[in-house]
Amino acid sequence: MKGILKSDKRGLSEMIGYVLLIVIALSISIAVYAWIKYITPKETKTCPDDVSLVIEDYECYTVTNGETIKKLRLTISNRGLFETGGFYIRVREKGSQGLPVEKVEYDYGGLTDETNEIPIPSMPNTNFVVNVTLIDQMEIDIIEIGPFIVRNVTEGDPIVEIIACENAVIRQELENC
């Protein structure tokens, strides 16, 4: 009888060991799941689908005021359903390959901006004019305009974030510019 009882205890301790291993593994997996759920953002910041800027007209011209400066006047229209917080402009030099680069300075309403982001809020169905100074007197063949929206990080918080509208970027070929 003692021999049978001893072997039963041994089998029981192995079962307890397996159960403990399973409980520990499940506890660790639940803890990792809860931690990952906590650190991932709750809301994806995206731009609405119906954001749309259009280049209505453009004019390339030179200004001579002691030195010759090449400029580009853009008439841009917000044809989307939402207000934009602004946009960026990139140009590609004639003869170069690849994507457009930021080599411009802006003038809108007497303000100049060299950050390559123009914070002009535009309501739907409005037009506005932007004067762009082309750096290094370059000739350009493509212009790219990408709108962005500005939102508060949290409701009532003065801190804002800029969300690029990657699905609304437009590229247009320019002639004689």
Secondary structure, 3 states (H helix, E strand, C coil): CHHHHHHHHHHHHHHHHHHHHHHHHHHHHHHHHHHHHHHCCCCCCCCCCCCCEEEEEEEEEEEECCCEEEEEEEEEEECCCCCECEEEEEEEECCCCCCCECCEEEEECCEEECCCEECCCECCCEEEEEEEEEHHHCCEEEEEEEEEEEEECCCCCCCEEEEECHHHCEEEECCCC
